[in-house]
Amino acid sequence: MNGGADTPPRRPAEKGRVSTATARTATLLGAASSLASTFLAWSYGSAFPGDLTIYGYPGGAQVHVLVLAAVAIALLLIEAGPLRRVVTPGGAGGTVRVLASGVFLITAFTVIAIGVELGGMINVEWGGWVALLAASVFVVAARLLPADRPAVWSYRLPDWVEFLVIAVVLGLALAAFVQALAIPEWEIFLCYLVALGAALAAAWRLGPAAWISAVGARHRGVTVTAAFVVAAAFPFTQGSDNHWLNVMVNVGIFATTAIGLNIVVGLAGLLDLGYVAFLGVGAYVGALLSGAAASSIGWNPPFAVTVVIGAVVTAIVGVIIGTPTLRVRGDYLAIVTLGFGEIFRITVNNLDGSTGPQVTNGPNGIPGIPDLTFLGVDFGRSHTVFGMNLGYFANYFFLELVLIAFVILVFSRMNNSRLGRAWLAIREDEVAAQAAGINTFRLKLLAFALGATLAGMAGTIQAHAISSITPDSYQFLNSAFLVAAVVLGGMGTVTGAMLGSVVLLLLPEKFRFFQDNKLLIFGLTLVLMMRFRPEGMIANKRRQAEFHEEEISERLGREARAEGAR
């Protein structure tokens, strides 16, 4: 082991501010009170999820408050002891602030939700008000603590130890994900997300999370391989239950399409608002060649051939559409691609044998698409693997993993190639790129065709996975969601597109009562993201530097001054 944790210099106390010892004592009192309040009853009615009417037995949201408060107490005690330089070298103030915010949000939400769902705040027992008061004291006192900078770990362990760390962390991530899916009540699920977010933010400020991220980047190949192994283990956590497997198959199709769109938007900087049409082209190719009774084509080739045909057809469509549309730029390009998406939907609606040739069965679509039979495996049947019976959607899940691996390989190779650098140059300044000798039109057309190809491949799988396709499945709203997934997750990154897809498809499944207001919530989320984190949840380093140029310059200046003061 070499290296260590960089310890920033302590700031001198400012005039008029509460002393650090007083702030730590008040924070410790607030955290202890919050922890103790979880053993009180918060509600008079047992109908609220978690049954918060029991004294001495924390349940539901109380468990999350208890864990966060306990961690905060431990950090505050360590900060005052001899282990401070080992556990909290960067200081615990900022970390405790994060934990206190999590405790307050969970407590306040639970108290308000009890009143709303049970018919009035009179249903909040005195323990709930004590918990809210304790959480308020905790969060206010924590704001008085010195906000030290996050610690930076520079430990370098033997490779086999770091490989083990990667495997353990990914295993814990799978366990946390499965636990989240297993929570049926949306109230407890929301509290779980808040607690998990606070814990991750705390780990980042203390140093371990940033160090693990650096280890993963240092061993990128091992990390990617381990991630796919862990993802392949997900069906074994669900057994024969097909519900979440079905949801994750749809997430995989959406994520594959979003990664293809990321080539167009994230790398080449071309705003495509009709991209879902390419997914539809692939889906209709897969449906027409599936042997379904409603198909107008009697040929049923092997699935591998169908995927190739779907990719080729969508690539041709991409070139046909891109040749005239890519002559325009910016907002005009967005409007033209939006029109293309609507033209596709209207066209397949009219190919019904009445208003046009009988090809797509019009608005009725193509129902009854049979399950895949690939490499001798019937995807419509459950299978026993390692003594465990897996639902039939596990077959499509594993197939999606293979496709995602292929798409990630294509994206990574393109991103790190001369083509990728040329796309980035076009995205930053097309005029300058053209002046530098880059054939901008040809490269933009290539990005358009490549993105269409990947979406078409995903579409051929989607046709069999959902067993029925209609024109209404490929409306503009779905294109908007794809763009939102790329923007929310982080343009130009594979993990960002995948995370954005998970958020946009999984959260509505957990919060079903928000379906009517889904667009409003997504709109507000995008506004907040553009205001506070425009580079996305998982940022590309280049774009992060672009959006936070002043902050980075200021931080580097502070570090230089601190180094000079030493």
ZIHU-V701611 format. One record per residue. N is the residue number from 1. PSI is psi in degrees with one decimal (999 if undefined). NEAR is the number of other C-alpha atoms within 12 Angstrom. D_FIRST is the distance of its C-alpha to the first C-alpha in whole Angstrom. Layout:
n=N psi=PSI near=NEAR d_first=D_FIRST
n=N psi=PSI near=NEAR d_first=D_FIRST
This chain:
n=1 psi=132.3 near=12 d_first=0
n=2 psi=162.4 near=10 d_first=4
n=3 psi=-165.8 near=11 d_first=7
n=4 psi=-161.9 near=21 d_first=9
n=5 psi=131.5 near=26 d_first=12
n=6 psi=123.2 near=23 d_first=15
n=7 psi=113.5 near=28 d_first=18
n=8 psi=153.1 near=25 d_first=21
n=9 psi=144.8 near=21 d_first=24
n=10 psi=139.7 near=20 d_first=27
n=11 psi=142.4 near=16 d_first=30
n=12 psi=150.3 near=11 d_first=33
n=13 psi=140.3 near=16 d_first=35
n=14 psi=154.2 near=12 d_first=38
n=15 psi=138.7 near=7 d_first=42
n=16 psi=-5.9 near=7 d_first=43
n=17 psi=151.0 near=15 d_first=40
n=18 psi=141.6 near=19 d_first=40
n=19 psi=154.9 near=18 d_first=37
n=20 psi=-39.7 near=29 d_first=34
n=21 psi=-42.8 near=22 d_first=34
n=22 psi=-43.6 near=17 d_first=38
n=23 psi=-39.7 near=29 d_first=36
n=24 psi=-39.4 near=36 d_first=33
n=25 psi=-44.3 near=25 d_first=36
n=26 psi=-39.8 near=29 d_first=38
n=27 psi=-41.5 near=40 d_first=35
n=28 psi=-38.7 near=40 d_first=34
n=29 psi=-44.1 near=31 d_first=38
n=30 psi=-42.0 near=39 d_first=38
n=31 psi=-42.4 near=47 d_first=35
n=32 psi=-39.0 near=34 d_first=37
n=33 psi=-40.0 near=34 d_first=40
n=34 psi=-41.9 near=47 d_first=39
n=35 psi=-45.2 near=38 d_first=37
n=36 psi=-32.4 near=31 d_first=40
n=37 psi=-20.0 near=38 d_first=43
n=38 psi=-13.5 near=43 d_first=41
n=39 psi=4.6 near=28 d_first=43
n=40 psi=164.0 near=32 d_first=46
n=41 psi=133.9 near=35 d_first=49
n=42 psi=-16.8 near=44 d_first=48
n=43 psi=147.3 near=42 d_first=51
n=44 psi=-20.0 near=27 d_first=55
n=45 psi=133.4 near=24 d_first=55
n=46 psi=-2.7 near=21 d_first=53
n=47 psi=-21.1 near=19 d_first=53
n=48 psi=137.5 near=31 d_first=50
n=49 psi=132.7 near=28 d_first=47
n=50 psi=-11.5 near=30 d_first=45
n=51 psi=80.3 near=26 d_first=48
n=52 psi=28.3 near=36 d_first=47
n=53 psi=-0.3 near=30 d_first=50
n=54 psi=132.1 near=24 d_first=49
n=55 psi=139.6 near=22 d_first=48
n=56 psi=5.5 near=18 d_first=45
n=57 psi=92.9 near=21 d_first=43
n=58 psi=140.1 near=27 d_first=41
n=59 psi=160.4 near=30 d_first=42
n=60 psi=-127.9 near=37 d_first=41
n=61 psi=-24.3 near=48 d_first=40
n=62 psi=-32.8 near=48 d_first=40
n=63 psi=-41.2 near=31 d_first=37
n=64 psi=-40.6 near=38 d_first=35
n=65 psi=-43.6 near=48 d_first=36
n=66 psi=-45.4 near=36 d_first=35
n=67 psi=-47.1 near=32 d_first=31
n=68 psi=-42.3 near=45 d_first=31
n=69 psi=-39.6 near=47 d_first=32
n=70 psi=-41.6 near=29 d_first=30
n=71 psi=-41.0 near=33 d_first=27
n=72 psi=-43.0 near=44 d_first=29
n=73 psi=-43.6 near=36 d_first=30
n=74 psi=-42.3 near=27 d_first=26
n=75 psi=-40.0 near=36 d_first=25
n=76 psi=-39.1 near=39 d_first=28
n=77 psi=-39.8 near=27 d_first=27
n=78 psi=-38.4 near=24 d_first=23
n=79 psi=-29.5 near=30 d_first=24
n=80 psi=1.4 near=23 d_first=27
n=81 psi=-172.3 near=14 d_first=25
n=82 psi=-15.4 near=12 d_first=22
n=83 psi=7.5 near=17 d_first=19
n=84 psi=-44.9 near=21 d_first=20
n=85 psi=-18.3 near=22 d_first=17
n=86 psi=-47.4 near=23 d_first=15
n=87 psi=-41.9 near=30 d_first=17
n=88 psi=63.6 near=40 d_first=19
n=89 psi=-28.2 near=33 d_first=17
n=90 psi=1.6 near=36 d_first=20
n=91 psi=150.9 near=39 d_first=23
n=92 psi=-2.3 near=47 d_first=24
n=93 psi=-52.9 near=42 d_first=28
n=94 psi=-37.1 near=34 d_first=27
n=95 psi=-43.9 near=44 d_first=26
n=96 psi=-34.7 near=50 d_first=29
n=97 psi=-44.5 near=44 d_first=31
n=98 psi=-46.5 near=37 d_first=30
n=99 psi=-40.5 near=47 d_first=30
n=100 psi=-39.5 near=54 d_first=34
n=101 psi=-41.1 near=35 d_first=35
n=102 psi=-43.8 near=43 d_first=34
n=103 psi=-44.4 near=53 d_first=36
n=104 psi=-44.3 near=41 d_first=39
n=105 psi=-44.4 near=33 d_first=39
n=106 psi=-45.3 near=44 d_first=39
n=107 psi=-48.2 near=47 d_first=42
n=108 psi=-42.9 near=31 d_first=44
n=109 psi=-43.5 near=27 d_first=44
n=110 psi=-44.5 near=44 d_first=45
n=111 psi=-44.7 near=38 d_first=48
n=112 psi=-41.7 near=26 d_first=49
n=113 psi=-35.2 near=30 d_first=49
n=114 psi=-46.1 near=35 d_first=51
n=115 psi=-40.1 near=25 d_first=54
n=116 psi=-45.5 near=17 d_first=54
n=117 psi=-27.3 near=22 d_first=54
n=118 psi=3.6 near=22 d_first=56
n=119 psi=28.4 near=17 d_first=59
n=120 psi=153.3 near=17 d_first=58
n=121 psi=-9.5 near=22 d_first=56
n=122 psi=-18.7 near=20 d_first=58
n=123 psi=-4.9 near=29 d_first=56
n=124 psi=117.6 near=34 d_first=53
n=125 psi=167.0 near=28 d_first=53
n=126 psi=-29.5 near=22 d_first=52
n=127 psi=-32.4 near=32 d_first=49
n=128 psi=-40.6 near=40 d_first=48
n=129 psi=-36.3 near=30 d_first=49
n=130 psi=-42.2 near=28 d_first=47
n=131 psi=-40.4 near=42 d_first=44
n=132 psi=-41.3 near=38 d_first=45
n=133 psi=-43.9 near=25 d_first=46
n=134 psi=-41.8 near=34 d_first=42
n=135 psi=-36.0 near=46 d_first=40
n=136 psi=-45.3 near=30 d_first=42
n=137 psi=-42.6 near=31 d_first=41
n=138 psi=-49.1 near=43 d_first=38
n=139 psi=-34.8 near=41 d_first=37
n=140 psi=-43.9 near=27 d_first=40
n=141 psi=-36.8 near=32 d_first=38
n=142 psi=-29.6 near=42 d_first=34
n=143 psi=-18.1 near=30 d_first=36
n=144 psi=-12.0 near=30 d_first=36
n=145 psi=150.0 near=35 d_first=32
n=146 psi=130.4 near=31 d_first=31
n=147 psi=84.1 near=25 d_first=29
n=148 psi=155.8 near=27 d_first=26
n=149 psi=152.2 near=27 d_first=24
n=150 psi=143.3 near=30 d_first=21
n=151 psi=151.0 near=34 d_first=18
n=152 psi=113.6 near=30 d_first=15
n=153 psi=134.3 near=32 d_first=12
n=154 psi=28.0 near=21 d_first=10
n=155 psi=140.1 near=22 d_first=6
n=156 psi=110.0 near=19 d_first=5
n=157 psi=165.1 near=20 d_first=5
n=158 psi=148.7 near=14 d_first=8
n=159 psi=-41.3 near=17 d_first=11
n=160 psi=-30.7 near=14 d_first=13
n=161 psi=-42.1 near=17 d_first=11
n=162 psi=-35.1 near=27 d_first=11
n=163 psi=-41.5 near=27 d_first=15
n=164 psi=-39.3 near=21 d_first=15
n=165 psi=-44.0 near=27 d_first=15
n=166 psi=-44.9 near=34 d_first=17
n=167 psi=-43.3 near=28 d_first=20
n=168 psi=-44.2 near=19 d_first=19
n=169 psi=-43.7 near=25 d_first=20
n=170 psi=-35.7 near=29 d_first=23
n=171 psi=-40.8 near=25 d_first=24
n=172 psi=-36.4 near=16 d_first=24
n=173 psi=-41.5 near=22 d_first=26
n=174 psi=-42.7 near=26 d_first=29
n=175 psi=-41.8 near=21 d_first=29
n=176 psi=-38.6 near=24 d_first=30
n=177 psi=-44.9 near=26 d_first=32
n=178 psi=-39.0 near=25 d_first=34
n=179 psi=-39.3 near=20 d_first=34
n=180 psi=-42.1 near=27 d_first=36
n=181 psi=-28.2 near=30 d_first=38
n=182 psi=-8.1 near=20 d_first=39
n=183 psi=113.4 near=23 d_first=40
n=184 psi=-32.4 near=20 d_first=44
n=185 psi=130.2 near=24 d_first=45
n=186 psi=-29.4 near=28 d_first=44
n=187 psi=-47.0 near=30 d_first=44
n=188 psi=-34.4 near=36 d_first=41
n=189 psi=-42.5 near=31 d_first=40
n=190 psi=-43.3 near=30 d_first=40
n=191 psi=-37.2 near=35 d_first=38
n=192 psi=-42.6 near=35 d_first=35
n=193 psi=-42.2 near=28 d_first=35
n=194 psi=-45.5 near=30 d_first=35
n=195 psi=-41.4 near=36 d_first=32
n=196 psi=-41.6 near=29 d_first=30
n=197 psi=-41.8 near=24 d_first=30
n=198 psi=-40.0 near=34 d_first=29
n=199 psi=-41.6 near=34 d_first=26
n=200 psi=-41.9 near=26 d_first=25
n=201 psi=-38.6 near=27 d_first=26
n=202 psi=-42.6 near=35 d_first=24
n=203 psi=-33.1 near=33 d_first=21
n=204 psi=-41.2 near=28 d_first=21
n=205 psi=-33.9 near=33 d_first=22
n=206 psi=-23.8 near=38 d_first=19
n=207 psi=-33.8 near=34 d_first=16
n=208 psi=-43.1 near=31 d_first=15
n=209 psi=-43.9 near=24 d_first=18
n=210 psi=-37.1 near=24 d_first=17
n=211 psi=-42.5 near=29 d_first=14
n=212 psi=-39.4 near=34 d_first=15
n=213 psi=-41.3 near=26 d_first=18
n=214 psi=-37.9 near=23 d_first=15
n=215 psi=-43.4 near=31 d_first=14
n=216 psi=-39.3 near=27 d_first=17
n=217 psi=-33.7 near=17 d_first=18
n=218 psi=-33.4 near=19 d_first=16
n=219 psi=61.8 near=24 d_first=17
n=220 psi=-42.9 near=19 d_first=21
n=221 psi=-43.8 near=17 d_first=22
n=222 psi=-40.2 near=23 d_first=20
n=223 psi=-45.2 near=28 d_first=21
n=224 psi=-43.7 near=26 d_first=25
n=225 psi=-45.2 near=21 d_first=25
n=226 psi=-36.0 near=26 d_first=24
n=227 psi=-40.7 near=28 d_first=26
n=228 psi=-35.7 near=27 d_first=29
n=229 psi=-44.5 near=23 d_first=28
n=230 psi=-40.8 near=28 d_first=28
n=231 psi=-38.5 near=33 d_first=31
n=232 psi=-20.9 near=27 d_first=33
n=233 psi=-13.0 near=28 d_first=32
n=234 psi=-46.5 near=35 d_first=34
n=235 psi=-28.7 near=38 d_first=38
n=236 psi=-17.2 near=32 d_first=37
n=237 psi=-12.4 near=28 d_first=36
n=238 psi=-17.2 near=28 d_first=40
n=239 psi=-132.5 near=25 d_first=42
n=240 psi=0.9 near=25 d_first=45
n=241 psi=123.6 near=22 d_first=45
n=242 psi=-9.9 near=27 d_first=46
n=243 psi=-59.6 near=22 d_first=46
n=244 psi=-24.7 near=31 d_first=42
n=245 psi=-40.9 near=35 d_first=42
n=246 psi=-44.9 near=30 d_first=45
n=247 psi=-43.8 near=30 d_first=43
n=248 psi=-28.6 near=41 d_first=40
n=249 psi=-44.9 near=40 d_first=42
n=250 psi=-38.2 near=35 d_first=44
n=251 psi=-41.4 near=37 d_first=41
n=252 psi=-41.9 near=41 d_first=39
n=253 psi=-44.8 near=48 d_first=43
n=254 psi=-41.6 near=46 d_first=42
n=255 psi=-40.6 near=47 d_first=39
n=256 psi=-44.0 near=54 d_first=40
n=257 psi=-39.4 near=53 d_first=43
n=258 psi=-36.8 near=56 d_first=40
n=259 psi=-39.9 near=52 d_first=38
n=260 psi=-41.5 near=54 d_first=41
n=261 psi=-29.4 near=53 d_first=42
n=262 psi=-27.6 near=54 d_first=39
n=263 psi=-42.9 near=51 d_first=40
n=264 psi=-47.8 near=49 d_first=43
n=265 psi=-50.0 near=39 d_first=42
n=266 psi=-38.1 near=46 d_first=39
n=267 psi=-52.1 near=44 d_first=39
n=268 psi=-14.5 near=43 d_first=42
n=269 psi=29.4 near=37 d_first=43
n=270 psi=113.7 near=45 d_first=46
n=271 psi=107.7 near=39 d_first=47
n=272 psi=112.7 near=49 d_first=49
n=273 psi=11.5 near=35 d_first=51
n=274 psi=25.0 near=43 d_first=52
n=275 psi=-28.2 near=57 d_first=49
n=276 psi=-19.2 near=49 d_first=50
n=277 psi=-35.1 near=47 d_first=53
n=278 psi=-38.0 near=52 d_first=51
n=279 psi=-40.1 near=51 d_first=50
n=280 psi=-39.0 near=53 d_first=53
n=281 psi=-47.4 near=48 d_first=54
n=282 psi=-39.7 near=44 d_first=52
n=283 psi=-41.9 near=47 d_first=53
n=284 psi=-35.3 near=53 d_first=56
n=285 psi=-45.6 near=46 d_first=56
n=286 psi=-39.0 near=50 d_first=54
n=287 psi=-42.0 near=49 d_first=57
n=288 psi=-27.2 near=41 d_first=60
n=289 psi=13.4 near=38 d_first=58
n=290 psi=-14.1 near=41 d_first=57
n=291 psi=14.3 near=30 d_first=61
n=292 psi=151.1 near=31 d_first=61
n=293 psi=-33.1 near=22 d_first=65
n=294 psi=-0.8 near=28 d_first=65
n=295 psi=140.9 near=31 d_first=64
n=296 psi=-1.4 near=26 d_first=66
n=297 psi=126.0 near=22 d_first=65
n=298 psi=-2.7 near=15 d_first=65
n=299 psi=132.3 near=19 d_first=63
n=300 psi=82.0 near=25 d_first=60
n=301 psi=169.6 near=23 d_first=57
n=302 psi=154.4 near=19 d_first=54
n=303 psi=-35.9 near=34 d_first=51
n=304 psi=-38.5 near=23 d_first=49
n=305 psi=-39.3 near=20 d_first=52
n=306 psi=-41.1 near=34 d_first=53
n=307 psi=-43.4 near=37 d_first=49
n=308 psi=-44.2 near=26 d_first=50
n=309 psi=-43.2 near=30 d_first=53
n=310 psi=-42.0 near=40 d_first=52
n=311 psi=-43.7 near=36 d_first=49
n=312 psi=-44.0 near=28 d_first=52
n=313 psi=-45.7 near=33 d_first=55
n=314 psi=-34.3 near=40 d_first=52
n=315 psi=-42.3 near=33 d_first=51
n=316 psi=-43.6 near=26 d_first=55
n=317 psi=-40.0 near=33 d_first=55
n=318 psi=-40.9 near=41 d_first=53
n=319 psi=-42.3 near=28 d_first=54
n=320 psi=-43.4 near=19 d_first=58
n=321 psi=-38.8 near=32 d_first=57
n=322 psi=-30.1 near=36 d_first=54
n=323 psi=-47.9 near=25 d_first=57
n=324 psi=-34.4 near=20 d_first=59
n=325 psi=-31.2 near=30 d_first=56
n=326 psi=3.1 near=35 d_first=54
n=327 psi=-16.3 near=19 d_first=56
n=328 psi=167.5 near=21 d_first=56
n=329 psi=167.2 near=27 d_first=53
n=330 psi=-131.4 near=22 d_first=51
n=331 psi=-33.1 near=17 d_first=53
n=332 psi=-37.6 near=18 d_first=56
n=333 psi=-41.5 near=27 d_first=54
n=334 psi=-41.6 near=28 d_first=53
n=335 psi=-41.8 near=22 d_first=56
n=336 psi=-43.6 near=28 d_first=57
n=337 psi=-34.6 near=38 d_first=54
n=338 psi=-43.1 near=31 d_first=55
n=339 psi=-37.4 near=25 d_first=59
n=340 psi=-41.5 near=32 d_first=58
n=341 psi=-41.4 near=37 d_first=56
n=342 psi=-35.0 near=30 d_first=59
n=343 psi=-41.3 near=24 d_first=61
n=344 psi=-47.9 near=34 d_first=59
n=345 psi=-43.0 near=34 d_first=60
n=346 psi=-37.6 near=25 d_first=64
n=347 psi=-48.6 near=28 d_first=64
n=348 psi=-24.2 near=37 d_first=63
n=349 psi=-33.4 near=31 d_first=65
n=350 psi=-12.6 near=24 d_first=68
n=351 psi=61.9 near=26 d_first=67
n=352 psi=6.8 near=25 d_first=69
n=353 psi=-5.1 near=17 d_first=72
n=354 psi=-58.9 near=14 d_first=74
n=355 psi=-1.7 near=17 d_first=73
n=356 psi=-176.0 near=16 d_first=72
n=357 psi=153.0 near=16 d_first=71
n=358 psi=97.0 near=24 d_first=70
n=359 psi=-51.9 near=29 d_first=66
n=360 psi=0.9 near=41 d_first=64
n=361 psi=18.8 near=33 d_first=66
n=362 psi=-144.3 near=31 d_first=66
n=363 psi=-18.3 near=27 d_first=65
n=364 psi=-18.0 near=24 d_first=65
n=365 psi=-160.0 near=36 d_first=62
n=366 psi=98.6 near=40 d_first=61
n=367 psi=175.3 near=29 d_first=61
n=368 psi=34.9 near=23 d_first=60
n=369 psi=123.2 near=33 d_first=58
n=370 psi=158.5 near=31 d_first=57
n=371 psi=155.8 near=31 d_first=53
n=372 psi=149.3 near=38 d_first=51
n=373 psi=106.5 near=23 d_first=52
n=374 psi=128.1 near=21 d_first=49
n=375 psi=36.6 near=12 d_first=48
n=376 psi=5.9 near=11 d_first=50
n=377 psi=126.3 near=19 d_first=49
n=378 psi=111.7 near=20 d_first=51
n=379 psi=-7.8 near=28 d_first=49
n=380 psi=4.6 near=25 d_first=51
n=381 psi=148.9 near=22 d_first=51
n=382 psi=153.6 near=22 d_first=48
n=383 psi=152.9 near=22 d_first=46
n=384 psi=119.3 near=17 d_first=44
n=385 psi=125.9 near=17 d_first=41
n=386 psi=37.7 near=10 d_first=39
n=387 psi=6.5 near=10 d_first=42
n=388 psi=132.8 near=18 d_first=41
n=389 psi=117.3 near=22 d_first=44
n=390 psi=140.9 near=31 d_first=43
n=391 psi=157.0 near=30 d_first=45
n=392 psi=-22.8 near=33 d_first=47
n=393 psi=-15.6 near=39 d_first=45
n=394 psi=-31.5 near=44 d_first=42
n=395 psi=-46.7 near=39 d_first=43
n=396 psi=-32.9 near=43 d_first=44
n=397 psi=-46.0 near=36 d_first=40
n=398 psi=-38.5 near=33 d_first=39
n=399 psi=-39.2 near=35 d_first=41
n=400 psi=-36.5 near=38 d_first=40
n=401 psi=-40.4 near=34 d_first=36
n=402 psi=-44.8 near=24 d_first=37
n=403 psi=-41.7 near=35 d_first=39
n=404 psi=-40.1 near=38 d_first=36
n=405 psi=-41.9 near=28 d_first=34
n=406 psi=-44.0 near=21 d_first=37
n=407 psi=-40.8 near=37 d_first=37
n=408 psi=-40.2 near=34 d_first=33
n=409 psi=-45.2 near=21 d_first=33
n=410 psi=-47.1 near=27 d_first=36
n=411 psi=-46.5 near=35 d_first=35
n=412 psi=-43.1 near=28 d_first=32
n=413 psi=-40.5 near=17 d_first=34
n=414 psi=-40.7 near=29 d_first=36
n=415 psi=-34.7 near=29 d_first=34
n=416 psi=11.1 near=18 d_first=32
n=417 psi=178.3 near=15 d_first=35
n=418 psi=-35.6 near=14 d_first=38
n=419 psi=-43.5 near=28 d_first=40
n=420 psi=-42.2 near=29 d_first=37
n=421 psi=-35.4 near=23 d_first=37
n=422 psi=-39.7 near=33 d_first=41
n=423 psi=-41.8 near=39 d_first=41
n=424 psi=-38.5 near=35 d_first=39
n=425 psi=-40.0 near=29 d_first=41
n=426 psi=-40.4 near=34 d_first=44
n=427 psi=-39.7 near=32 d_first=42
n=428 psi=-45.2 near=22 d_first=42
n=429 psi=101.7 near=20 d_first=45
n=430 psi=-37.4 near=27 d_first=47
n=431 psi=-45.2 near=17 d_first=50
n=432 psi=-39.6 near=17 d_first=47
n=433 psi=-42.4 near=23 d_first=46
n=434 psi=-37.4 near=21 d_first=49
n=435 psi=-26.7 near=13 d_first=50
n=436 psi=0.0 near=14 d_first=47
n=437 psi=7.5 near=15 d_first=49
n=438 psi=131.3 near=23 d_first=47
n=439 psi=86.8 near=21 d_first=50
n=440 psi=-41.2 near=32 d_first=49
n=441 psi=-44.4 near=29 d_first=52
n=442 psi=-41.0 near=22 d_first=51
n=443 psi=-36.2 near=37 d_first=47
n=444 psi=-40.1 near=44 d_first=48
n=445 psi=-37.7 near=31 d_first=50
n=446 psi=-43.0 near=33 d_first=47
n=447 psi=-42.3 near=44 d_first=45
n=448 psi=-46.2 near=45 d_first=48
n=449 psi=-39.6 near=34 d_first=49
n=450 psi=-43.4 near=40 d_first=45
n=451 psi=-39.9 near=47 d_first=44
n=452 psi=-39.4 near=47 d_first=48
n=453 psi=-46.6 near=43 d_first=47
n=454 psi=-39.7 near=51 d_first=44
n=455 psi=-38.8 near=51 d_first=46
n=456 psi=-38.6 near=48 d_first=49
n=457 psi=-41.8 near=47 d_first=46
n=458 psi=-36.4 near=51 d_first=45
n=459 psi=-36.4 near=50 d_first=49
n=460 psi=-33.0 near=51 d_first=50
n=461 psi=-39.4 near=57 d_first=48
n=462 psi=-38.7 near=47 d_first=49
n=463 psi=-42.1 near=45 d_first=52
n=464 psi=-33.9 near=45 d_first=52
n=465 psi=-39.2 near=40 d_first=49
n=466 psi=-8.6 near=30 d_first=52
n=467 psi=-0.5 near=31 d_first=55
n=468 psi=131.2 near=36 d_first=57
n=469 psi=144.1 near=41 d_first=57
n=470 psi=159.4 near=35 d_first=59
n=471 psi=-30.2 near=36 d_first=59
n=472 psi=-14.2 near=25 d_first=58
n=473 psi=-8.4 near=32 d_first=55
n=474 psi=50.9 near=39 d_first=54
n=475 psi=170.7 near=31 d_first=55
n=476 psi=-33.8 near=31 d_first=54
n=477 psi=-37.8 near=23 d_first=52
n=478 psi=-35.5 near=32 d_first=50
n=479 psi=-40.2 near=35 d_first=49
n=480 psi=-39.2 near=32 d_first=48
n=481 psi=-37.8 near=37 d_first=46
n=482 psi=-44.8 near=47 d_first=44
n=483 psi=-41.2 near=44 d_first=44
n=484 psi=-38.3 near=45 d_first=43
n=485 psi=-42.1 near=47 d_first=40
n=486 psi=-43.1 near=50 d_first=39
n=487 psi=-44.8 near=46 d_first=39
n=488 psi=-44.5 near=44 d_first=38
n=489 psi=-41.1 near=40 d_first=35
n=490 psi=112.8 near=38 d_first=34
n=491 psi=137.7 near=45 d_first=36
n=492 psi=5.2 near=46 d_first=34
n=493 psi=141.6 near=40 d_first=32
n=494 psi=-48.4 near=41 d_first=32
n=495 psi=-32.4 near=33 d_first=30
n=496 psi=-45.8 near=33 d_first=32
n=497 psi=-38.0 near=47 d_first=35
n=498 psi=-42.8 near=43 d_first=34
n=499 psi=-41.7 near=34 d_first=33
n=500 psi=-37.9 near=41 d_first=37
n=501 psi=-42.2 near=41 d_first=39
n=502 psi=-44.4 near=34 d_first=37
n=503 psi=-45.4 near=31 d_first=38
n=504 psi=-24.1 near=40 d_first=41
n=505 psi=-32.7 near=33 d_first=42
n=506 psi=-42.4 near=30 d_first=41
n=507 psi=-42.3 near=28 d_first=41
n=508 psi=-28.7 near=23 d_first=45
n=509 psi=-34.2 near=26 d_first=45
n=510 psi=-32.5 near=27 d_first=44
n=511 psi=66.5 near=25 d_first=46
n=512 psi=-28.8 near=16 d_first=49
n=513 psi=-10.5 near=14 d_first=51
n=514 psi=6.5 near=16 d_first=50
n=515 psi=-41.6 near=17 d_first=52
n=516 psi=-26.4 near=12 d_first=55
n=517 psi=20.6 near=14 d_first=52
n=518 psi=-44.0 near=21 d_first=50
n=519 psi=-38.7 near=19 d_first=50
n=520 psi=-44.3 near=13 d_first=51
n=521 psi=-42.5 near=18 d_first=47
n=522 psi=-39.1 near=29 d_first=46
n=523 psi=-44.9 near=18 d_first=48
n=524 psi=-38.7 near=16 d_first=46
n=525 psi=-43.8 near=26 d_first=43
n=526 psi=-40.7 near=29 d_first=43
n=527 psi=-45.3 near=18 d_first=44
n=528 psi=-40.0 near=17 d_first=42
n=529 psi=-42.5 near=23 d_first=39
n=530 psi=-27.2 near=20 d_first=41
n=531 psi=-44.4 near=15 d_first=41
n=532 psi=-26.4 near=15 d_first=37
n=533 psi=72.2 near=25 d_first=35
n=534 psi=-18.5 near=27 d_first=37
n=535 psi=-6.4 near=31 d_first=34
n=536 psi=170.8 near=35 d_first=34
n=537 psi=-42.1 near=35 d_first=32
n=538 psi=101.0 near=29 d_first=29
n=539 psi=140.9 near=31 d_first=30
n=540 psi=132.3 near=29 d_first=30
n=541 psi=-37.5 near=19 d_first=28
n=542 psi=-45.4 near=20 d_first=31
n=543 psi=-33.7 near=26 d_first=33
n=544 psi=-39.5 near=23 d_first=31
n=545 psi=-34.0 near=17 d_first=31
n=546 psi=-43.4 near=18 d_first=35
n=547 psi=-25.2 near=21 d_first=36
n=548 psi=40.6 near=20 d_first=34
n=549 psi=-44.3 near=15 d_first=34
n=550 psi=-41.6 near=13 d_first=35
n=551 psi=-40.4 near=14 d_first=33
n=552 psi=-41.2 near=16 d_first=30
n=553 psi=-41.9 near=15 d_first=32
n=554 psi=-41.9 near=13 d_first=32
n=555 psi=-43.5 near=15 d_first=29
n=556 psi=-35.5 near=14 d_first=28
n=557 psi=-42.2 near=14 d_first=30
n=558 psi=-42.4 near=17 d_first=29
n=559 psi=-37.9 near=19 d_first=26
n=560 psi=-40.9 near=14 d_first=27
n=561 psi=-39.4 near=14 d_first=29
n=562 psi=-39.3 near=16 d_first=27
n=563 psi=-37.8 near=14 d_first=25
n=564 psi=-33.9 near=10 d_first=28
n=565 psi=-26.8 near=12 d_first=29
n=566 psi=999 near=11 d_first=26
